[in-house]
């Protein structure tokens, strides 16, 4: 039992390392190839991986009644992928990851608006704290004292990405009672792939021949490790550890992303970034916390 728990912890730590560093490679591939071309080539690799995976696991069989909901998950997957790569093309990897950490609050708000799931006072409090953290994070930009202002459109894209992921989550939730997580994710990506592949701004023959080996390695990392291996390791960890313990690992993401951005891309780590990020994460932690029985 102890060995299994240790393996689960190691799996989650590896997942955070993969996901945290992926922000850097999303930014570098987007800046090297343009966001549309980077996303298109990544999906080429994903299609080559996912199709055999579905055939080997039998996940290619989908009931006719579930196709409309899969179309919804595909729309969410497309929006999440497109807005994320566009956001990281405009915003530093570390800062972008801090912004995207408000995803649980956005998902809760969307579930409240669409599915009428009630919001606890803790979620509202967490939202207010996160907004305060955002004000601290962007205070130099608000006061026009920043030497290099953050791209407002990039921030908007990075907030739109988790909103689209929430749409994916809403669509996927009932499907997971019938299919594996890999099947739902794979079909969502494959259904989103045609539109993403059509958005490439250069011929694929030219893209393939001119893309450097380093960029191909980064794209493969994003496709195989970030999209697939990370999900497998995450599912293993969640299967063997309590939900509260699993959720706590997510707070390592911005730390790893900020460190990776600093080490690989020489992105600055300012006091505003640290203070605002800590407050925002505190807001997310409050929103995700479970009230004690005496508080109910």
N, C-alpha and C positions, 0 to 999 in steps of 0.2 A: 504493500500500500504506500509506504514511504517512497519507494522507488518510482512508483507511478506518479505520485504527487510531484516528485523532483523532476520527472520527465515533462510533466505538464507545465511546471514553472519554466523549465528550459525552453519549451516550445513557445510559450507566450513571450519570453524575453527575445527569442529569435524573431518572432513575428514583429515585435516593436522595432527591432533593429532594421528589419527589411522595410517595413512601412515608413519608418522615420527617415531612412536614407533615400527612399524612393522619391521624396519631394525634391531632392537635389537633382536627380536624374530626369524627373519630369521637366524641371526648369532648363537643364542643359540641353535636352533633346528638343524642347520647344524653341529655344533660342538658336540652336544650330540648324534646324530643319524648317522652322515655322511651326506653330502649334498644330495646324491642320495636317501637315505632312508627318509630323512626329506621331500623332494619334493614329493616322492611317497605317503607317508601317507597323506600329505596335499591334494594331488589330489584324494585320496580315499574319503576324506571328501567332496571335491568339487563335485565329481560325485554324491554323495548321496544328495547333495543340488541342483545341477543344473538340474538333470533329472526330479525331481518333478516340479521344477520351469518352465521348458520348457513345460511340460505337462499341467500345470495350466494356463500358459499364451498363449498357442497355438503356441509357438515359435518353436515347433518341425517340423513344415511344412516349408521345404526349396525347392525352385524351382530347378529342375535338372541343369539348366544353371548356377546356382550360386555355385555349389559344387566345381568346380576347384578353384574359388577365395577363398572359405572358406578353402580349403586345404592350400592356401598361408598364410591366416591369422593364421591357426593352426601351420604352420612351424615357423612363427614369434613368436607366443605365446610360443611354446616349447623352442625356443632359448632364448627368454627373461627370462622365468622362470628358465631354466637350468643355464644360465650364471649368473643370479642374485644370486641364492643360492650358486653357486660355488665361486662367488666373495666375498660374505659376509662371507663365511667360511674362507677366507684368509685375509680379510681387515676389520678393525674396522667399526662398524655400522655408526658412525658419519662421518668418512672420506669417507666411501663408498657412503653415500648419497650425500656428496658434489661432488664427482666424477660423480655420475649419473645425477646431475643437468644439465650437458651439453647436455642432451637428445634433447632439442628443436633444438640446432644447428646441431646435428647429423641428426635429422629428416629432417631439411631443406636441408642439403647437399645431403642426399639420394634422396629426392624429386627432387633436381636439377639434380642429376646424372641419375635417372631412368625416372622421368616424365618430365624432362626438364623445371621444374618450375624455373623462374628466381630468382637469389639471389640479394638482394639489397646491396648497400654498407654498410648498417648498420649490416647486417649479417656477412660480411667479417670482419668488424671492431670488432664486438662482438667475433668472433672466435679468432682474434689476442689477444684481451684483456683476453679471457678465457685461452689461451695458456700461457700468461704471468702469470696469476694466478696459473696455474698448475705448472709452474716453481718455483714460490714462495712456493707453497704447498709442493712440493717434494724437495726443496732445500737441506735439510739435507741429503736426500738419494742420490741426485745428487753429493754432495760433500763428500759422504761417512762418514758423521759425525753423522748420526743417530744411537742411541743406539740400536734400534730395526727397521731395515730397512723394508719398506713396501714391501709386496710380489708383485713382478712385474706381475706375472701371475694373481693375484687377480685384479690388476688394469686393465689388458687386458680384463678379463672377464666382469668387470663392465662397460667397454666401449663397449664391444660386445653386452651386454644386451640391451641398448637403440637402437643399430643398428638393432637388431632383432625386437624390438618394432616398429621401423620405418617401417620395412617390414610388420608387422601386420597392422600398420596404413594405409599403401598404399593399402593393400588388403581390409581392412575394409571400407575405405572411400566410394566406390561405393555401397557397401552392405547396408550402413546405410540409403540409399534412399528407401530401400525396407523392412528393418527389424529394430526392436528396438535395442538399444545398448546392452541390456541384451541378446537378441537372438544371436547376432553376437559374443559377448564375450563368452557366454555359449557354443556355438557350437565350437568355436576355442579351448576352453579348453578341451571339450570332445574329439575332434579329436586328440588333442595332448596327451590326457591321456594314451592311450594304450602304447605308447613308454616310457612315464615317468614311468608308473607302472611296465614295464618290466625291468627297470634299477635298481630296488631295489636289493641290494646285499645280503639281508637276506630273508628267508621265511617270508611271511606276518603273519603267525600264531605266529612266534617267535617275530616279530616286535611288534605286537599288545599286546602280553602278557608281554613284557619286557619294553615297553615304559611307563615312569612314568606319573602320573596324571598331573603334572605340564607341561610336554612336550606336552601331549595331549591338554591341555588348550591353550598352545601357538600355536599349529597347528590349533586348532579350530579358534583362534583369526585371524590367517593369512588367513584361508579359508573363514570364514563367515564375518569377519569385514573388513580385508584388501582388499580381492578380490571382495566382494559383497556389503556390507553396504557402504564402502567407495565410490564405484562407484555410488550407488543410491544417496547418499548425494551430491556427486560432481555434478551429473546431475541436482539435484534440485537447487543447487546454481547457476550453469551456466544458468539455465532457467530464473532466476529472477534477475540476476545482469549483468552489461555490461562485455564484454570479458576482457577488460583491468583490471577491478577490480578483476575478477576471477583469472586471471593470476598472479596478485600480491600476492595472498595467497600462491602460490607455493614456494615463497622465505622463508616461515616459515619452510618448510620441513627440510632443513639441520640444522636449529637452534634447532628444536625439536629433531631431530635424534642425534645431538651432545650432547644435554642435557640428553637425555634418555641413551645414551651410557655411559655418565659420571656417572649418578645416579644409573643405573642398573648394568653396567658391569665394572665400574671404569675405563673407557677408558680415557687416558690423553687428555686434551685440551691445545694444545701448541699455541704459538704465530704464528708459521708458518701455522698451521691449520686455525686459525682465519683470518690472513692476506690473505693467498692464497685463502681461501674460499670466502672471501668478493670480491676479485678481479675477481674470476671466475664467481660469481653470477652477478657482474657488467657487465661482458661480455655477459652473457646470457640475462640480462635486455636490453642491447644495441641491441642485435640481435633481440629481440622480440618487441622492441619499434616501434611505428608507426610514421613515419616522419610527421612533421607538414605540412599543406597545402603549406606554403610558401617555404618549403624545397623541394617539389616535382618537 
